């Protein structure tokens, strides 16, 4: 047998290690610009392997004035659960009060969705398998994008298979503002009834709205009342609108979604029901 040098053993081992290090790994792409403004940024959480992956698109809350796409309640449990199942998870920032009013913020959300749809193939994701989710003020913005056809085009809306609204008490701003309400709503919506109606998703509802799941906290005044009224009107129009009522705090409805719980499984059952293609990317129901 010929003598083999140490290098002849080391180089193949090094090569295999290098190759192993370049296979697909879960990673996060931070602060991708979807517009020219400083706040128009999004983060993309990639799974270990992407191949026609579905997209979960998340909009944080914060009274239309504060909040951030990297907040742990916004991303942690959701990313941990769904990224390992092959989802591409996207969390966005958007312009805020006092410089940017809620309706313009909804325009930012629509713009970000359009960007994601156009760039889904960059992340080996499927632009026709998008679930849009928002919490609190973010849920209000998502509700406008889903119902008001002037905010985005039909092609973009049809790429969204469903929306999930996490504890919004602002689906009917006109009703909200004519009853006792927190001051944060005055700062967001002012005193013009025409502007209230413009920002009320319930006013924009029509028969072609994609399926919507409404999650509300029974501990929070107005939340379930608003979602009840919205779901009822949507169903009368033939829209697939469902509601989940939870004995959880406003924050926990956001932060606990993605934990191993009946709540998370109910949300996953809804996602599975709107398009059979999602089943592969969700835990088995057995």
C-alpha positions as CSV (number, residue, x, y, z in Angstrom):
1,X,0.0,0.0,0.0
2,X,1.2,3.4,-0.9
3,X,2.0,5.9,1.9
4,X,-0.8,8.5,2.2
5,X,0.1,12.0,3.4
6,X,-1.7,13.7,6.3
7,X,-3.1,16.2,3.8
8,X,-4.8,13.5,1.8
9,X,-6.9,12.8,4.9
10,X,-7.4,16.3,6.1
11,X,-8.5,17.9,2.8
12,X,-11.5,15.5,2.1
13,X,-12.6,16.0,5.7
14,X,-12.3,19.8,5.3
15,X,-14.3,19.6,2.0
16,X,-17.1,17.6,3.6
17,X,-17.3,20.0,6.5
18,X,-17.4,23.0,4.2
19,X,-20.2,21.4,2.1
20,X,-22.2,20.6,5.2
21,X,-21.9,24.3,6.2
22,X,-23.3,25.5,2.9
23,X,-26.5,23.5,2.9
24,X,-29.7,25.3,3.5
25,X,-30.0,26.6,7.1
26,X,-32.7,28.6,8.9
27,X,-31.7,32.2,8.7
28,X,-33.2,35.7,9.0
29,X,-32.9,38.4,6.5
30,X,-33.2,41.7,8.3
31,X,-34.4,45.1,7.3
32,X,-35.3,44.6,3.7
33,X,-36.7,47.8,2.2
34,X,-40.1,47.5,0.6
35,X,-40.3,51.3,0.2
36,X,-38.3,54.5,0.4
37,X,-39.2,55.5,4.0
38,X,-37.0,54.5,6.9
39,X,-39.8,52.5,8.6
40,X,-40.8,50.6,5.4
41,X,-38.7,47.6,6.3
42,X,-39.4,43.9,6.7
43,X,-37.7,40.8,8.2
44,X,-37.8,37.4,6.4
45,X,-37.4,34.3,8.6
46,X,-36.4,31.4,6.3
47,X,-36.9,27.7,7.2
48,X,-34.1,25.1,6.9
49,X,-35.3,24.2,3.4
50,X,-37.6,26.2,1.2
51,X,-39.4,24.7,-1.8
52,X,-42.7,26.4,-2.7
53,X,-43.0,27.4,0.9
54,X,-46.1,29.1,2.2
55,X,-45.8,32.6,3.6
56,X,-47.0,33.9,7.0
57,X,-47.1,37.7,6.8
58,X,-47.3,39.5,10.2
59,X,-48.2,43.1,11.1
60,X,-47.5,44.2,14.7
61,X,-49.7,46.4,16.8
62,X,-49.1,49.4,19.0
63,X,-51.9,51.9,18.8
64,X,-50.8,53.0,15.4
65,X,-48.0,54.9,17.2
66,X,-45.4,52.4,18.6
67,X,-44.3,48.8,18.2
68,X,-41.7,46.9,16.2
69,X,-41.4,43.9,13.9
70,X,-38.8,42.3,16.1
71,X,-40.9,42.3,19.3
72,X,-40.8,38.9,21.0
73,X,-44.6,38.7,21.3
74,X,-44.9,39.3,17.6
75,X,-42.4,36.7,16.3
76,X,-40.9,34.3,18.8
77,X,-43.5,31.5,19.3
78,X,-44.9,31.9,15.7
79,X,-41.5,31.6,14.1
80,X,-40.5,28.7,16.3
81,X,-43.6,26.7,15.4
82,X,-44.1,27.5,11.8
83,X,-40.5,27.9,10.5
84,X,-39.7,24.4,11.4
85,X,-42.7,23.2,9.4
86,X,-41.3,25.0,6.2
87,X,-43.1,28.4,6.4
88,X,-41.4,31.6,5.4
89,X,-42.4,34.0,8.2
90,X,-42.3,37.8,7.4
91,X,-42.7,40.6,10.0
92,X,-43.0,44.2,8.9
93,X,-42.6,47.7,10.1
94,X,-44.6,50.6,8.7
95,X,-44.8,54.4,9.2
96,X,-46.7,55.6,12.3
97,X,-48.4,58.4,14.0
98,X,-48.1,61.3,14.3
99,X,-46.7,61.7,10.8
100,X,-48.5,58.9,9.1
101,X,-52.3,58.3,9.7
102,X,-53.8,54.9,10.0
103,X,-55.2,54.8,6.4
104,X,-51.7,55.6,5.1
105,X,-50.4,52.9,7.3
106,X,-52.8,50.4,5.7
107,X,-51.3,51.6,2.4
108,X,-47.8,50.6,3.7
109,X,-49.1,47.2,4.6
110,X,-50.5,46.7,1.1
111,X,-47.2,47.9,-0.4
112,X,-45.3,45.4,1.7
113,X,-47.6,42.5,0.6
114,X,-47.1,43.5,-3.0
115,X,-43.3,43.5,-2.4
116,X,-43.5,40.0,-0.8
117,X,-45.6,38.7,-3.7
118,X,-43.1,40.0,-6.2
119,X,-40.1,38.6,-4.4
120,X,-41.5,35.4,-3.0
121,X,-39.4,33.4,-5.5
122,X,-36.2,34.9,-4.1
123,X,-36.9,33.0,-0.9
124,X,-38.2,29.9,-2.8
125,X,-41.7,30.6,-1.5
126,X,-45.0,30.4,-3.3
127,X,-46.7,33.8,-3.9
128,X,-50.1,32.1,-4.1
129,X,-49.9,30.7,-0.6
130,X,-49.9,33.8,1.7
131,X,-51.6,34.1,5.1
132,X,-51.8,37.7,6.4
133,X,-52.0,38.2,10.1
134,X,-52.1,41.3,12.3
135,X,-52.4,42.0,16.0
136,X,-54.4,45.0,17.6
137,X,-53.7,48.1,15.4
138,X,-52.0,45.7,13.0
139,X,-55.2,43.7,12.8
140,X,-57.1,46.9,11.9
141,X,-54.6,47.6,9.1
142,X,-54.9,44.1,7.8
143,X,-58.7,44.3,7.9
144,X,-58.6,47.4,5.7
145,X,-56.3,45.9,3.2
146,X,-58.5,42.8,2.9
147,X,-61.8,44.7,2.5
148,X,-61.0,48.0,0.8
149,X,-60.2,47.4,-2.9
150,X,-58.7,50.9,-3.4
151,X,-55.7,50.0,-1.3
152,X,-54.3,47.3,-3.6
153,X,-55.1,45.4,-6.8
154,X,-57.2,42.3,-7.3
155,X,-54.2,40.2,-8.2
156,X,-52.5,40.9,-4.9
157,X,-55.6,40.2,-2.9
158,X,-56.2,36.8,-4.6
159,X,-52.7,35.7,-3.6
160,X,-53.8,36.1,0.0
161,X,-55.6,32.9,0.9
162,X,-56.8,34.2,4.3
163,X,-56.4,36.8,7.0
164,X,-56.1,36.3,10.7
165,X,-57.1,39.3,12.9
166,X,-55.8,39.1,16.4
167,X,-57.9,41.0,18.9
168,X,-58.9,44.2,17.0
169,X,-61.5,46.4,18.6
170,X,-61.4,48.8,15.7
171,X,-63.3,47.1,12.8
172,X,-66.1,49.7,13.0
173,X,-64.4,53.0,13.8
174,X,-67.7,54.9,13.4
175,X,-69.4,52.9,16.1
176,X,-66.3,53.0,18.3
177,X,-65.9,56.8,18.2
178,X,-69.5,57.4,19.1
179,X,-69.3,55.4,22.3
180,X,-67.0,55.7,25.3
181,X,-63.5,54.9,24.1
182,X,-59.8,55.2,25.0
183,X,-58.0,58.4,24.1
184,X,-55.6,56.5,21.8
185,X,-58.5,56.3,19.3
186,X,-58.9,60.1,19.3
187,X,-55.2,60.5,18.5
188,X,-55.5,57.9,15.7
189,X,-58.9,58.9,14.1
190,X,-59.7,62.5,15.1
191,X,-63.2,63.8,15.0
192,X,-64.2,63.5,11.3
193,X,-67.0,60.9,10.8
194,X,-66.1,60.6,7.1
195,X,-62.6,59.6,8.2
196,X,-64.0,57.1,10.7
197,X,-66.0,55.4,7.9
198,X,-63.0,55.4,5.6
199,X,-61.1,53.5,8.3
200,X,-63.9,51.0,9.2
201,X,-63.4,47.6,7.5
202,X,-67.0,46.8,8.2
203,X,-68.0,49.6,5.8
204,X,-65.8,48.1,3.1
205,X,-67.0,44.5,3.4
206,X,-68.1,42.9,0.1
207,X,-68.8,39.4,-1.2
208,X,-65.4,38.8,-2.7
209,X,-63.4,39.3,0.5
210,X,-61.1,36.3,1.2
211,X,-61.6,34.1,4.3
212,X,-61.0,35.9,7.7
213,X,-60.5,34.5,11.1
214,X,-61.3,36.9,14.0
215,X,-59.7,36.2,17.4
216,X,-61.0,38.2,20.3
217,X,-60.3,38.5,24.0
218,X,-63.3,38.1,26.3
219,X,-61.4,40.2,28.9
220,X,-61.3,43.3,26.7
221,X,-64.2,45.8,26.2
222,X,-65.5,46.1,22.7
223,X,-63.2,43.5,21.1
224,X,-65.6,40.5,20.8
225,X,-68.6,42.9,20.2
226,X,-66.8,44.3,17.2
227,X,-65.7,40.9,15.8
228,X,-69.2,39.6,16.3
229,X,-70.7,42.3,14.2
230,X,-68.0,42.1,11.6
231,X,-68.4,38.3,11.3
232,X,-72.1,38.5,11.1
233,X,-72.1,41.0,8.3
234,X,-69.4,39.1,6.4
235,X,-71.3,35.9,6.6
236,X,-74.5,37.6,5.4
237,X,-72.4,38.6,2.3
238,X,-71.2,35.0,1.8
239,X,-67.7,35.6,3.1
240,X,-66.0,32.8,5.1
241,X,-65.6,34.6,8.4
242,X,-65.0,32.7,11.7
243,X,-64.5,33.8,15.2
244,X,-62.5,32.4,18.2
245,X,-63.3,33.9,21.6
246,X,-60.5,33.4,24.2
247,X,-60.1,34.0,27.9
248,X,-56.7,35.5,27.3
249,X,-55.2,39.0,27.7
250,X,-54.8,41.2,24.7
251,X,-51.0,40.6,24.8
252,X,-51.3,36.8,25.2
253,X,-53.5,36.5,22.2
254,X,-50.5,37.7,20.3
255,X,-47.7,36.2,22.3
256,X,-49.2,32.7,22.9
257,X,-50.1,32.0,19.3
258,X,-47.6,29.4,18.2
259,X,-47.2,27.7,21.5
260,X,-48.4,24.1,21.8
261,X,-52.0,24.9,22.7
262,X,-55.6,24.4,21.7
263,X,-55.6,28.1,20.6
264,X,-52.8,27.5,18.1
265,X,-54.4,24.3,16.8
266,X,-57.7,26.2,16.2
267,X,-55.9,28.7,14.2
268,X,-54.1,26.0,12.2
269,X,-57.4,24.2,11.6
270,X,-58.7,27.4,10.0
271,X,-55.6,27.7,7.8
272,X,-55.9,24.1,6.8
273,X,-59.5,24.6,5.9
274,X,-59.0,27.5,3.5
275,X,-56.5,25.7,1.2
276,X,-55.5,22.0,1.3
277,X,-52.0,22.9,0.2
278,X,-51.3,24.3,3.7
279,X,-51.8,20.8,5.3
280,X,-48.3,19.7,4.4
281,X,-46.9,22.6,6.4
282,X,-48.9,22.2,9.6
283,X,-48.7,19.6,12.4
284,X,-50.8,16.5,11.9
285,X,-54.2,16.5,13.5
286,X,-53.9,12.8,14.4
